[in-house]
Amino acid sequence: MSNVLPVEDLSKTYLEHAMVINNFVIKIGSQIKDSLCRVFGDGVQYEWRANDDKVMIPDVSIICNLRDRKNISFTGIPRFVMEVLSNATEEYDRHEKMNIYCKVGVSEYWIVDWRKKSVEIYLFDFEEDGTGYPYLYKTVTAQNKEELQLVMFPNLKITFEELFDLGEY
């Protein structure tokens, strides 16, 4: 039982996790509304044949093919996905989820750690045989915070401070 967090730690984790997601969705959503793309928080699910139609629910996604749907799930591939780490999901986000996003053809994947205030920006590339692989394009921390930028959507802007604005509560 030693690895179980006390309830108050979980609620704090949940709140900060949710705030980072909301910060991104609100800031980017206000800039993207005149395009064909939309940004979604963690209420949207995807089902992809390449993932055996298992449901995936990213923390944040930007998708530009909104018509590709099956019931309540999108079947299209988001161009951008962000996962916000928590103690419970870090391994899954860094390994299985990254591999699935790579396999289905997501272009850009952010792993955001609100505990360390860091953003790892991964891009996916392909071997000659077509096998996809992730590579770390850039890590952004307070030291190089002005480098925070969406690679696939260079016109969209969110600052390091805006992303990690956790308020005082």
C-alpha positions as CSV (number, residue, x, y, z in Angstrom):
1,M,0.0,0.0,0.0
2,S,3.0,2.3,0.2
3,N,2.6,3.4,-3.4
4,V,-0.9,4.7,-2.9
5,L,-1.2,8.5,-2.7
6,P,-3.3,10.1,0.0
7,V,-6.5,11.5,-1.4
8,E,-5.4,15.2,-1.1
9,D,-2.3,14.5,-3.2
10,L,-4.5,12.9,-5.9
11,S,-6.9,15.9,-6.0
12,K,-4.0,18.3,-6.3
13,T,-2.5,16.2,-9.2
14,Y,-5.9,16.1,-10.9
15,L,-6.4,19.9,-10.6
16,E,-3.0,20.8,-12.0
17,H,-3.3,18.2,-14.7
18,A,-6.7,19.7,-15.7
19,M,-5.4,23.2,-15.6
20,V,-2.6,22.6,-18.0
21,I,-5.1,20.9,-20.4
22,N,-7.5,23.8,-20.1
23,N,-4.8,26.4,-20.5
24,F,-3.8,24.9,-23.8
25,V,-7.3,24.3,-25.1
26,I,-8.5,27.8,-24.3
27,K,-5.4,29.6,-25.7
28,I,-5.0,27.5,-28.8
29,G,-8.8,27.2,-29.3
30,S,-9.2,30.9,-29.6
31,Q,-6.6,31.1,-32.4
32,I,-7.7,28.0,-34.4
33,K,-11.4,28.7,-34.6
34,D,-11.3,30.2,-38.1
35,S,-9.5,27.2,-39.6
36,L,-10.8,23.7,-40.5
37,C,-9.0,22.3,-37.4
38,R,-10.3,22.0,-33.8
39,V,-8.5,21.5,-30.5
40,F,-10.1,19.2,-28.0
41,G,-9.5,18.5,-24.4
42,D,-9.7,15.0,-22.8
43,G,-13.4,14.4,-23.5
44,V,-12.8,13.2,-27.1
45,Q,-12.1,9.7,-28.1
46,Y,-10.5,8.2,-31.1
47,E,-10.7,4.7,-32.6
48,W,-8.2,3.7,-35.2
49,R,-8.0,0.5,-37.2
50,A,-4.3,0.4,-36.8
51,N,-4.9,0.2,-33.1
52,D,-7.4,-2.6,-33.4
53,D,-10.2,-0.1,-32.8
54,K,-9.3,0.4,-29.2
55,V,-10.5,3.7,-27.8
56,M,-7.8,6.3,-27.1
57,I,-8.6,9.5,-25.2
58,P,-5.7,12.0,-25.5
59,D,-5.4,14.8,-23.0
60,V,-5.3,17.3,-25.9
61,S,-5.6,16.8,-29.6
62,I,-5.8,18.9,-32.7
63,I,-7.7,17.3,-35.6
64,C,-8.4,18.7,-39.0
65,N,-10.6,16.0,-40.5
66,L,-13.7,16.3,-38.3
67,R,-15.9,14.4,-40.7
68,D,-14.0,11.1,-40.0
69,R,-16.3,9.8,-37.3
70,K,-17.8,6.5,-36.1
71,N,-20.6,7.2,-33.6
72,I,-19.0,9.2,-30.8
73,S,-15.4,8.5,-31.8
74,F,-13.2,10.2,-34.4
75,T,-11.5,7.8,-36.8
76,G,-9.3,10.5,-38.4
77,I,-5.8,11.0,-37.2
78,P,-5.0,14.2,-35.1
79,R,-2.0,16.1,-36.3
80,F,-1.1,17.0,-32.7
81,V,-1.5,15.2,-29.4
82,M,-0.5,16.3,-25.9
83,E,-0.4,14.1,-22.8
84,V,0.0,15.7,-19.4
85,L,2.0,13.4,-17.1
86,S,0.8,12.2,-13.8
87,N,2.4,9.6,-11.5
88,A,-0.2,7.0,-12.6
89,T,0.1,7.5,-16.3
90,E,3.7,8.5,-17.0
91,E,4.9,5.0,-18.1
92,Y,1.9,4.5,-20.3
93,D,2.2,8.0,-21.9
94,R,5.9,7.6,-22.6
95,H,5.8,4.1,-24.1
96,E,2.5,2.5,-25.2
97,K,0.7,5.7,-26.1
98,M,3.7,7.2,-27.9
99,N,4.0,4.0,-29.9
100,I,0.3,4.0,-30.8
101,Y,0.4,7.6,-31.9
102,C,3.5,6.9,-34.0
103,K,1.9,3.9,-35.6
104,V,-1.3,5.6,-36.6
105,G,0.4,8.7,-38.0
106,V,0.2,11.5,-35.5
107,S,2.7,14.2,-36.6
108,E,3.6,15.8,-33.3
109,Y,3.4,14.6,-29.7
110,W,4.0,16.7,-26.6
111,I,4.6,15.2,-23.2
112,V,4.0,17.9,-20.6
113,D,5.3,17.5,-17.0
114,W,3.7,20.1,-14.8
115,R,5.7,18.9,-11.8
116,K,9.1,19.7,-13.5
117,K,7.6,22.4,-15.8
118,S,8.9,20.8,-18.9
119,V,7.6,20.0,-22.4
120,E,9.1,17.3,-24.5
121,I,8.2,17.8,-28.2
122,Y,8.4,14.5,-30.2
123,L,8.1,14.2,-33.9
124,F,7.6,11.0,-35.8
125,D,9.6,10.0,-38.8
126,F,9.8,6.8,-40.9
127,E,12.5,4.2,-41.7
128,E,13.0,3.3,-45.4
129,D,10.6,0.3,-44.8
130,G,7.9,2.6,-43.6
131,T,8.2,1.8,-39.9
132,G,7.5,4.9,-37.9
133,Y,9.7,6.0,-35.0
134,P,9.6,8.8,-32.5
135,Y,12.4,11.2,-31.9
136,L,12.8,14.0,-29.4
137,Y,12.8,17.2,-31.3
138,K,13.2,19.5,-28.4
139,T,12.8,19.8,-24.6
140,V,11.5,23.1,-23.4
141,T,12.0,24.2,-19.7
142,A,12.2,27.5,-17.9
143,Q,15.7,27.9,-19.3
144,N,14.7,28.0,-23.0
145,K,11.0,28.8,-22.5
146,E,10.9,31.2,-25.5
147,E,11.4,28.1,-27.7
148,L,8.0,26.6,-26.9
149,Q,6.3,26.3,-30.3
150,L,3.9,23.9,-32.1
151,V,5.9,22.5,-35.0
152,M,3.0,21.4,-37.1
153,F,1.0,24.6,-36.4
154,P,3.7,27.4,-36.5
155,N,1.0,30.2,-36.5
156,L,-0.5,29.0,-33.2
157,K,1.1,30.5,-30.1
158,I,1.1,29.6,-26.4
159,T,3.8,30.8,-24.1
160,F,5.5,28.7,-21.4
161,E,3.8,30.9,-18.7
162,E,0.4,30.5,-20.3
163,L,0.7,26.7,-20.5
164,F,1.9,26.4,-16.9
165,D,-0.4,29.0,-15.3
166,L,-1.6,27.0,-12.4
167,G,-3.0,29.9,-10.5
168,E,-2.7,30.4,-6.8
169,Y,-5.2,28.3,-4.9
